[in-house]
Amino acid sequence: MFLTALAPAIWGTTYAVTTEFLPPGRPLLAAVIRALPAGLVLVAVTRRLPKGVWWWRALVLGALNIGAFFALLFVAAYRLPGGVAATVGAVQPLLAAGLSTGLLGERLSLRTVLAGAAGVAGVSLLVLRADARLDGIGVAAALGGAVVMATGVVLSKRWASSVPPLAATGWQLVAGGVLLLPVALVVEGAPPTSLTGANLAGYGYLAVVGSAFAYALWFRGIQALPATDVTFLGLLSPVVATALGWLALGQSLTAAQGLGGLVVLGALLVAQTQSGSGRRSRRQSLQQSRQPARQRS
């Protein structure tokens, strides 16, 4: 679980890297560079291509987890204050829990629902501002991003693959990057001809650390953990982003934000404790069912 949690923690650094290192006004270019080069490198390193149904499954998962998610994320970022977008996106664990009930047969407990609601409340305290403006298209994009990401996580769990996580990560990054490339060219035009060393360092960090490394950990965690657990870990991103803004960028931190961070961490702890208890109960039931009848009598 700790390794999986590193992925959203790394994604929490994206805002600082984007504002401090990348050229302004090119979010879709950043999304393409995050996805496509990293995916091509992973495919070349693993030397594994999809087979059979995995050609279309990799395309669907890449569209959900990478392509559509990045595009909706950036639409929301352009049309909404960051706090509003993060608060709307925090419903993702609740969406994943509902989808897991229908697609994976997992039980939706009251404790999970309450932890999800607490996560949304904690994120709102952490990042939402009183003067935040609402935009219908932006809110729809943020909610759509949460829906496609939750769906991608649950389908990744349902369509569990036997290939190494690096190979599956490469397939999805390539698929998502290929889908994003024409959108970026139409919306933003050709890439800038002059990039500074800081720009290149920022793009390199997003591609290598933010995508190749972080998504490999993320998809590995999806294979090993319940889908709802994984999406709850995503709440770490706004916590890390806020902490980094305070520590590295000199941004102020209020008491309400501190309380929000504690609420988010508490929701994570409750959700993981609930899932851990459930997994232990299922293992014990399975072990008992395998005992010979005379041992159980």
Buried (B, 14 or more C-beta within 10 A) or exposed (E): EEEBBBBBBBBBBBBBBBEEBBBEEBBBBBBBBBBBBBBBBBBEEBEBEBEEEBEEBBBBBBBBBBBBBBBBBBBBBBBBBBBBBBBBBBBBBBBBBBBBBEBBEBEBBEBBBBBBBBBBBBBBBBBBEEEBEEBEEBBBBBBBBBBBBBBBBBBBBBBEBEBBBBBBBBBBBBBBBBBBBEBBBEBBEEEEEEBEEEBEBBBBBBBBBBBBBBBBBBBBBBBEBBBBBBBBBBBBBBBBBBBBBBEEEEEEBEEEBBEBBBBBBBBBEBBBEBBEEBEEEEEEEEEEEEEEEEEEE
